[in-house]
């Protein structure tokens, strides 16, 4: 199967396969008392954890989702930052992601990075 036919979740796992991937993590209670749920948590070689939202929607990502991820990352001490993976990105959402310190990755960027790294799937 060509990588372009894979869903966002599969593409994300391929791109981040060199890191520890915690799939379907349990809800994590933040300092505020609110429980947060990530689709995936990525842990790098320095044991830093990054919460990830994967939104396989046909529409553009909303600023609301970026704000929610930002709040979750700030509320949970063990989370060092956030990554939002989606199908479509607007300039407006990119500006907000940069302001919030969130890494925003579109389907096109995932596929491009995988192809540039010569992944053969």
C-alpha positions in Angstrom: 0.0 0.0 0.0 1.3 3.4 -0.9 1.8 5.8 2.0 -0.6 8.3 0.5 -3.4 5.8 1.1 -2.7 5.4 4.8 -4.7 7.2 7.5 -3.2 10.0 9.7 -2.8 7.7 12.6 -0.7 5.2 10.6 1.3 7.9 8.9 2.0 9.5 12.3 3.3 6.2 13.7 5.6 5.7 10.7 7.1 9.2 11.1 7.7 8.9 14.8 8.7 5.3 14.9 12.1 6.0 16.3 10.6 7.3 19.5 8.6 5.5 22.1 5.0 5.8 21.2 2.3 5.4 23.8 -0.9 4.6 22.0 -4.3 5.3 23.4 -2.9 6.6 26.8 -5.3 6.8 29.7 -6.7 10.1 30.7 -4.2 12.2 32.7 -5.3 14.5 35.5 -3.7 17.9 35.3 -2.8 20.3 38.1 -6.2 22.0 37.6 -8.0 18.7 38.4 -9.2 18.4 34.8 -8.6 15.1 33.0 -7.0 15.3 29.6 -6.9 12.7 26.8 -4.3 12.5 24.1 -4.5 10.3 21.0 -0.8 9.4 21.4 2.1 10.4 23.7 5.6 10.5 22.1 8.6 10.1 24.4 12.0 11.1 23.0 15.5 9.7 23.8 15.7 12.3 26.7 12.5 10.9 28.3 10.6 14.1 27.4 7.0 13.5 26.6 4.9 15.3 24.0 1.1 15.0 23.9 -0.4 14.5 20.5 -3.9 15.2 19.0 -4.5 13.4 15.7 -7.5 14.9 13.9 -8.4 13.0 10.8 -11.1 15.5 9.7 -11.9 16.6 6.2 -12.0 20.2 7.3 -9.3 22.5 8.4 -8.1 22.4 12.0 -9.7 24.9 14.3 -8.0 27.3 16.7 -10.1 25.7 19.4 -8.2 22.4 19.0 -4.9 24.2 19.2 -6.0 26.0 22.4 -7.2 22.8 23.9 -3.9 21.1 23.2 -2.0 24.1 24.6 -4.1 24.0 27.8 -3.6 20.3 28.2 0.2 20.5 27.8 0.4 23.4 30.3 -1.8 21.6 32.8 0.2 18.3 32.9 3.6 18.5 34.4 5.0 15.4 32.6 4.1 16.8 29.1 6.8 19.0 27.6 4.9 20.1 24.5 2.2 19.4 22.0 1.9 18.1 18.4 -1.3 18.4 16.4 -1.6 16.2 13.3 -4.4 17.0 10.8 -5.4 16.9 7.2 -5.6 20.6 6.4 -3.8 23.6 7.9 -4.6 27.3 7.3 -2.2 30.2 7.6 -4.3 31.4 10.6 -3.9 28.0 12.4 -0.2 28.0 11.7 0.2 31.4 13.3 -1.7 30.3 16.4 0.3 27.1 16.6 3.5 29.1 16.6 2.2 31.4 19.2 1.2 28.5 21.5 4.4 26.6 20.9 2.5 23.7 19.3 4.0 21.7 16.4 1.3 21.5 13.6 1.7 18.8 11.0 -0.5 18.3 8.0 -1.1 15.1 6.0 0.9 16.6 3.1 3.9 17.3 5.4 3.8 13.8 6.9 3.8 12.2 3.5 6.6 14.5 2.3 8.8 13.8 5.3 8.2 10.0 4.9 9.1 10.1 1.2 12.1 12.3 1.8 13.3 9.8 4.4 12.9 7.1 1.7 10.3 5.1 3.6 9.1 2.3 1.4 5.7 1.1 2.5 
